Amino acid sequence: MTRRKRPWGYSTKSHPAASNQWELHPDTLSVRGGLARSGFGETGEALYLTSGFTYDSAEAATASFADEEEHYLYSRFHNPTVAVFEERLAALEGAELCVATGSGMSAMFASVASLVSAGDHIVASASMFSSCYVVLAEILPKWGVTVEFVKGNNPSNWERALNNAKTKVVFIETPSNPMLEIVDIEMVSTLAHNVGALVVIDNVMASPVLQKPLQHGADVIMYSATKHIDGQGRVLGGAILGSEDYIKNTLQPFVRHTGPNLSAFNAWILLKSLETMHMRVNKMNENATAVAEFLSSHPNVESVNYPGLASHKDAAIVKKQMLGGGTTLSFSLKGGESALFAAMNALQVIDISNNLGDSKSLITHPASTTHRRLGPEVQAEMGILPTLARLSLGLEHESDLIKDLANALSV
Ligand SMILES: *Cc1c(COP(=O)(O)O)cnc(C)c1O
């Protein structure tokens, strides 16, 4: 893995992975990846709240800007605390490099916009988070980029869409928010590479713990770090991971000059969050599995969308590319929107909130909140019915979550 530049003042304790002795387990990397201690030997990672950096001489500044000397230049370009977060996440993901951003949407926008020019074409999966849809369907077309959405997983539909040499990006959200639809990453990546396009995966719903898209042929991964990476409802953040070639030659020139960078303070919060991410996400995944099973057998529930259920229409692909069904599910209630609102209002443990991936269980009504912006037609096209709720399972005890839902569904 390529290390970020370090100014001379740092000591990086050598660990077995750095000296190629053995490959550390992701759980170990999540607390030790990217560690770069200052000369004080602090155990907790240092927070460098600084916008700029000083140089010993005018010549040293010149050499630093000419890339002849290792020195931080300005926190819009890079910052030592942000660099620890980026290295740690890259190590966990198995990516060559990572660039952190201020939100998931700035990561999504930069990862795609840096790859396209007027006249280029994008192919995307049809079911996705509403702001990502707005970027693809409304913002990029204003700049002469054309976009086509492909529904579902049928290889012949993807083959038909991926026959255009102008296609530069294939953007996939899998599992999708809020329908939990699955796209076969390997199948689409093979077809995309045949036309010379890069595959960008929105891996937010799976989290870095439960899906490793690079191992299935994808080229670039983007995250909202706001979700499972922080996972404790504190800060916004984002990240883009990929090859050294993509990050250095395509992404970095774009983000350094457009400025969607992550603040050092938020990077410090997020890199501490990575230390517990595996434990949190695995427990949330267990809770989601238990709740999905409970809801599936409830008489008032019309349908449950959860990748971890054997009844999911793409269960075979889930098995191939995911390490668990995830922390989030959606379900439809019999009795219409009013019955759903009554049930949501009756919950005593689970909160009504439009965030997800949080240690607190959260429920929302996508049609009127997160996906409201899409309007009824696009919502219907994506299958987002007025009777649908999205439920993100947190770290509470499973028995309290099931009791809360059982009580609320009986009102
Ligand atoms: C939340 C979310 C985003 C955007 O992330 P922000 O941090 O809110 O900007 C992108 N994609 C998916 C799937 C999301 O759930």
The ligand as a Gaussian input file, in Angstrom:
#p B3LYP/6-31G(d) Opt

LIG

0 1
 C      -26.896000       8.796000       3.186000
 C      -26.516000       8.234000       1.873000
 C      -25.729000       8.972000       0.985000
 C      -25.298000      10.405000       1.265000
 O      -24.505000      10.572000       2.388000
 P      -24.447000      11.950000       3.248000
 O      -23.360000      11.684000       4.231000
 O      -25.794000      12.120000       3.869000
 O      -24.122000      13.045000       2.300000
 C      -25.376000       8.383000      -0.212000
 N      -25.782000       7.134000      -0.533000
 C      -26.550000       6.398000       0.308000
 C      -26.956000       5.020000      -0.094000
 C      -26.949000       6.920000       1.530000
 O      -27.729000       6.187000       2.341000

